[in-house]
């Protein structure tokens, strides 16, 4: 943990059942007169997009829609959404859906204020001004993208996930309504919930954590461990949905001001090459990276293990932490996360390439235990064998 830090939360949070009814007021506060709603086909089919557009119409807000966001958002889709936004003359953006929709909306906002190609803005603190006002409405409890200042975009030429990282990217308002998450399919509830758990664990164990992010991360871990199995088993349980949405938000604030680590380095490489859903990739890799990292900080990993259900008793921190590995695998099984080998499209011949990509990830230096290409290669093989 570090004791010389900054903590940023540029986003105003509006949280509660029925909060979607405040959309018109929030848009007016942002000075918006014409919105681009950035979303995906799942949100269209669920009827949530219609709910949002009816709110916009009731508040006399003109709008255009880009509803072709894919998992692991691609640069070409960002450029197409930007074209639509520019032609429509929008002055406010709405990211509606999961992290892919919100990250795409952030990229569109970047292009509206900075121009050029999306690849021009990859990197840390390269933006010149705040992006077009952005309001995010998450419909999954997973990414925390509604409060982060990152946009992760797949470069379709290199098959690598690239990052825009800048506080100027932050959404102005996060509108979180647990009722919008009730229709989320159980397998998406599971993978996005495990994504949020990964955010919290890596925010807590990475080598640039600090006291505020530690406190947030531990709270998020507690709530996810308690409520994720309930939300997966019964999507209509509004209490579980509320707790999971709040935990995802809090984990997002935590890792947004701390960082992630080796799990994300590997998961983003996997997602860039195979288009593996991000939460699934994180879930499959988390136990193996967690175990690898234990020697770097046995005590912190033991604390996580206790949150997962381990009883320390008279055991050492390292012994307790290793119990956490088993509990992470058990939780993934409980919520029906597939094994890597079962995905069907993962080729072990690609592991050397994936290991190299993991070492190049922007978060690689934050992993608590340094990892070489050979280390990541071994971890990919272990995760594949399950």
Secondary structure, 3 states (H helix, E strand, C coil): CECCCCCCCCCEEEECCCHHHHHHHHHHHCCCCEEEEECCHHHHHHCHHHHHHHHHHHCCCEEEEECCCCCCCEHHHHHHHHHHHHHHCCCEEEEEECHHHHHHHHHHHHHHHHCCCHHHHCEECCCCCCCCCEEEEECCCCCCHHHCCEEEEEECCCCEEEEEECHHHCCCEEEECHHHHCCCCHHHHHHHHHHHHHHHHHHHHCCCCEHHHHHHHHHHHHHHHHHHHHHHHCCCCHHHHHHHHHHHHHHHHHHHHCCCCHHHHHHHHHHHHHCCCHHHHHHHHHHHHHHHHHHHCHHHHHHHHHHHCCCCCCCCHHHHHHHHHHHHHHHHHHCCCCCHHHHCCCCHHHHHHHHHHHHCCCCHHHCCCCCCHHHHHHHHHHHHHC
